[in-house]
């Protein structure tokens, strides 16, 4: 199961690279916010279809969840808009390298402190070293 989830994550990452370039090109033509809106609209249509086909039965439980759990889309919108703005200026690879590094750093903080319902997992020297290598990779790639 872990290998299948790893493959799924790899495919998702590949999709992010393609989405970033496509949105970046569209953003150059119509504007980064407009391109981001189109991206989210297309994604929303796909998700509506998936919910109708495979969902757990609707949205009534939405009113029972903590309100902070409904804010994930705000971060997604910021991510897509920022990536759409950055890709045409610094390229897909560097943009995603920096973005992934940010994700790893914040992910480590979330895990370390057990934020947002995550199981607490103290950060180790090995994980700090990996983050250091990612920061070094940005410097090397950008040189």
C-alpha positions in Angstrom: 0.0 0.0 0.0 2.8 2.4 0.8 4.3 1.9 -2.7 0.9 2.7 -4.3 0.5 5.8 -2.2 4.1 6.8 -3.1 3.3 6.3 -6.8 0.1 8.4 -6.4 2.1 11.2 -4.7 4.7 11.0 -7.6 1.9 11.3 -10.2 0.3 14.2 -8.2 3.7 16.0 -8.2 4.1 15.4 -11.9 0.6 16.9 -12.4 1.6 20.0 -10.4 4.6 20.6 -12.7 2.3 20.4 -15.8 -0.4 22.5 -14.1 2.2 25.1 -13.2 3.5 25.5 -16.7 0.1 25.5 -18.3 -1.2 28.1 -15.8 1.9 30.2 -16.2 1.5 30.3 -20.0 -2.2 31.1 -19.6 -1.4 33.7 -17.0 1.0 35.5 -19.4 -1.9 35.8 -21.9 -4.9 36.7 -19.6 -3.3 37.5 -16.2 -2.2 35.2 -13.3 -5.3 35.7 -11.2 -7.6 35.0 -14.1 -5.6 31.9 -15.1 -5.8 30.7 -11.4 -9.6 31.2 -11.5 -9.9 29.1 -14.7 -7.7 26.4 -13.1 -9.9 26.3 -10.0 -13.1 26.3 -12.0 -11.9 23.3 -14.1 -10.8 21.6 -10.9 -14.2 22.3 -9.3 -16.1 20.8 -12.2 -14.0 17.6 -12.0 -14.4 17.5 -8.2 -18.2 17.9 -8.5 -18.3 14.9 -10.9 -16.1 12.9 -8.6 -18.3 13.7 -5.5 -21.4 12.8 -7.4 -19.9 9.5 -8.5 -17.8 8.5 -5.5 -18.7 10.9 -2.6 -19.8 10.0 0.9 -23.3 11.3 0.5 -23.3 15.1 0.4 -22.4 18.1 2.4 -24.6 18.3 5.4 -21.7 17.3 7.8 -19.9 20.5 6.7 -21.8 22.5 9.4 -20.4 20.2 12.1 -16.7 20.5 11.3 -14.5 23.1 13.0 -14.4 26.2 10.8 -10.6 26.2 10.4 -11.0 22.9 8.5 -12.8 24.8 5.8 -9.8 27.1 5.1 -7.7 24.7 3.1 -8.9 26.1 -0.2 -7.5 29.5 0.7 -4.0 28.1 0.8 -4.7 26.2 -2.4 -5.8 29.4 -4.2 -2.8 31.3 -2.9 -0.5 28.5 -4.1 -2.0 28.3 -7.6 -2.0 32.1 -8.0 1.6 32.4 -6.7 2.9 29.6 -8.9 1.1 31.0 -11.9 2.9 34.3 -11.3 6.3 32.8 -10.6 6.6 30.2 -13.4 6.9 32.6 -16.3 9.5 34.6 -14.4 11.8 32.0 -12.8 10.8 28.8 -14.6 8.9 25.7 -13.5 11.8 23.8 -11.9 13.0 26.6 -9.7 9.5 27.6 -8.7 8.6 24.1 -7.7 11.9 23.5 -6.0 11.3 26.5 -3.8 7.6 25.7 -3.3 8.4 22.1 -2.3 11.1 23.3 0.1 8.5 25.5 1.7 6.1 22.6 1.9 8.7 20.4 3.6 9.7 23.1 6.1 6.1 23.9 7.1 5.2 20.2 7.0 8.0 19.5 9.5 6.8 22.3 11.8 3.2 21.0 11.6 4.4 17.5 12.4 6.8 18.7 15.2 4.1 20.6 17.0 1.1 18.4 16.0 -0.7 21.3 14.5 -4.1 21.0 12.7 -4.8 17.6 14.1 -1.5 16.0 12.9 0.2 13.4 15.0 3.1 15.0 16.8 6.5 13.8 15.4 9.5 15.6 16.8 11.8 16.9 14.1 15.1 15.0 14.0 18.6 16.0 13.0 18.2 13.8 9.9 15.1 15.8 8.9 16.9 19.1 9.6 19.8 17.9 7.4 17.4 17.0 4.6 15.9 20.5 4.8 19.4 22.0 4.7 20.1 19.9 1.6 16.9 21.3 0.0 18.0 24.9 0.8 21.4 24.1 -0.7 19.7 22.6 -3.8 17.9 25.9 -4.3 21.2 27.8 -4.1 22.9 25.4 -6.5 20.1 25.3 -8.9 19.8 29.1 -8.9 23.5 29.7 -9.3 
